[in-house]
Amino acid sequence: MYVHYKFEIVRRFCMNSFVKDLYYGEISPWERGRPQDPKYADFTRRIIDIQKHFKDTLPPEQWKRFEELENLNTQSLSIDNLGAFSYGLSMGILLMIDVINFKDNQLAE
């Protein structure tokens, strides 16, 4: 009964906010804003400056090769980020399961 009660509280909180918003399209998991870290804009500016430098100085054939390298690096980072996201999500789900199934006396075990 206690576990069901805790689950009901979590379900009501989530169903009235996150799940409902997700269902009605208020939340788009694949779309998110830019990172809020102030360093992000600086890094982006520096990357653009370096890319421009290479584009202006490299011959067209080498520039094309450089773009290919950048694209491969982006794809590699995307695969790594997907793996990290999946792992983190799995850990979060397991944590939620433990919280829902938690009984007062299990903490000492």
N, C-alpha and C positions, 0 to 999 in steps of 0.2 A: 504493500500500500504506500509506504513512504517513498519508494522509488517512483511509483506511478505519479504521486503528487508532485515530486520535483520535475518529472518529465512534463507534466501538464503545465507547470509554470513556464518552463522553457518553451514548450510548444506554443502557448498563448503569446508569449513575447515575440517569438520568431514569426508566427503566422500573421500577427497583426502588423508586422513591419517588413522584414526582409523578404519572406516568401511571397507575400501579397504584391509588394513592389516589383519583385522579379517576374511574377506571373503577368502583371499588367504592363510590363515593359518599362517601368520606371528605372530599373537597374539593367545596365547592359554590361555583363562581366567582361566582354571582349573589348570594351571601350573604356578607357580611363584617362584622366587628365595627365598632364605632365607632372613629373616629380616636383614636389614643393621645396626640395633641398636647394638652397641658393647656389650651391656648387654646380648644379645641373646646367644652368645657363652658361656659366663660365666654361665648363667642359665642352658644351656644344659649340660655343663660339671658337674655342681653340681648335676643335676638330675641323670646323669649316675653314678656318684660316690655313691649317696645314694642308687640307685637301686642295684649296685654291692654289697654294704654293706649288704643289706637285703637278696640278693640272697646267699651270702656267710654265713650268720648267721642263716637264717630261715631254719627250716626243709622243705623238698620238698613239703609237703602238704600245709604248711602255705605260702610258696613261690608261689604256684599255686593260692592260694586265693588272695595273694597280687597282682599278675598279673591280676586277674579278676577285682579287685578294680581299678587298673590303666586303664584297658580297658573300664570299665563303666564310669570312670571319663572322658576319652578321648571322648567317645560317647556323654556324656552330654555336654561337651564343644563344640563339633561340632554342636550340635543342637542349643546351645545358639549363637554360631558364625553365623550360618545360619540366625537365627532370626535378629541379629544385622545387618548383611549384607543386608538382605531384607528390613529392616526398613530404613537403610541409603540410599540404592538405591532408594527406593520410595520417600524419602525426596529430594534426588538429582534430580529426574525426575520432581517432583512438582516444585522445584526451577527453573529448565530449562523451564518448561511450563510458569511460571510467567514471566521469563525474556523475552521469546519469545512474550508473549502477553502484555508486558509492554508498556504503553503509557506515554509520558512525564508528563502528568498531574495527573497520578494515584498515584504518590509517596506520595502526601499529604493525600490521602484518608485513 
